[in-house]
Amino acid sequence: MTFYHSAEDIHIDDGHILKARLQKGDGEWEDAEIDLNNHIGNIDGNFTWDGEGFSHSAENIEFALEGDGDVPVLRATLFDAEGNGETRDINLGERISNEDGTFVYSM
C-alpha cells in the first residue's frame, strides 16, 4: 500500500528519519518511522536508491506532498565531491510503502 495515501502527520526528523502515523489494515493507526539514511545515498550530488547516508552531505532537507497525485517528495541541497551544491529531489513513493502500519523499503 502506498504510504502517503494511508498516512497522516508525515514529516522528516533530524534530516533523515521519515515519520508518520500509518493506517493498518484494520483501520487503526500506528506511529511509524524509517531511517532514510539506510536506503538513500548521495553519489556525486544526486540522490541514489540502495545507498547510505545522504544526509551527511546535504542541507535544506525537506519533505512535501506535491502535485495532483500528492507525490511524496524528499528535497535537499546535495553536495558533490568538489563541494558544489545542487537542489535535488526523489520520489519516496517509488520504494517506500505502508505494510499494515509499518514503513517498508522495497528494492
Secondary structure, 3 states (H helix, E strand, C coil): CEHHHCEEEEEEECCCEEEEEEECCCCCEEEEEEEHHHCEEEECCEEEECCCEHHHHEEEEEEEEECCCCEEEEEEEEECCCCCEEEEEEEHHHCEEEECCEEEECC
